[in-house]
Amino acid sequence: MCSPEPINCFPVLVNILSNTFLRLFNSTARFRVWSQLFYTAENPELKHYIFFGLFTYLLILAAGLPPLFAMSSVEDYKVKS
């Protein structure tokens, strides 16, 4: 049930336990687990959007952090710490 990679064991175990509990309660629903972690289609346009989305997020983060440090220094200066 578990391949040599330990990352696959926990999802398989949860799947087995969940389906066992569902059978105990006479449910017809079942859980399915896939071992493929991410969608692996090579789509350059999708990679482009993801890259520029993350890049924009990092730029906004980088622009917002220095004033935070500066305000901390000003507060320290005001209270003469």
C-alpha positions in Angstrom: 0.0 0.0 0.0 2.8 2.4 0.8 5.6 3.0 -1.7 9.1 3.6 -0.5 8.4 7.3 -0.4 6.9 8.1 3.1 4.9 11.0 1.7 2.4 8.6 0.2 1.7 6.6 3.3 -0.3 9.1 5.3 -2.8 9.9 2.5 -3.3 6.2 1.9 -3.8 5.5 5.6 -6.4 8.3 5.9 -8.1 7.0 2.8 -8.4 3.5 4.3 -9.6 4.7 7.6 -12.1 7.1 6.1 -13.6 4.5 3.8 -13.7 2.0 6.7 -15.7 4.5 8.8 -18.0 5.2 5.9 -18.7 1.5 5.5 -19.3 1.1 9.2 -22.1 3.8 9.0 -23.6 2.2 5.9 -22.7 5.1 3.6 -22.4 4.7 -0.2 -19.9 7.5 -0.5 -16.2 6.8 -0.9 -13.0 8.8 -0.8 -10.3 8.5 -3.5 -6.7 9.5 -3.1 -4.3 10.3 -5.9 -0.5 10.2 -5.5 0.2 12.9 -8.1 0.8 16.0 -6.1 0.3 18.7 -8.6 -1.2 19.2 -12.1 1.8 18.6 -14.3 0.5 19.9 -17.7 3.2 22.1 -19.3 1.3 25.3 -20.0 3.7 28.2 -20.5 0.9 30.8 -20.3 -0.1 29.5 -16.9 3.5 29.6 -15.7 3.7 33.2 -17.0 0.6 34.2 -15.0 1.8 32.4 -11.9 5.3 33.9 -12.1 4.1 37.5 -12.6 1.4 37.1 -9.9 4.0 36.0 -7.4 6.4 38.6 -8.6 3.8 41.3 -8.1 3.0 40.0 -4.6 6.7 40.1 -3.6 7.0 43.6 -4.9 4.1 44.8 -2.8 5.5 43.0 0.2 9.0 44.5 -0.4 7.5 48.0 -0.7 5.5 47.6 2.5 8.1 46.2 4.9 10.7 49.0 5.0 8.3 51.6 6.4 7.3 49.1 9.1 11.0 48.9 10.2 11.4 52.7 10.0 8.3 53.3 12.1 9.6 51.0 14.7 12.9 52.9 14.9 11.0 56.2 15.2 9.0 54.9 18.1 12.2 53.7 19.8 13.6 57.2 19.3 10.5 58.8 20.8 10.6 56.8 23.9 14.4 57.1 24.1 15.0 53.4 24.4 
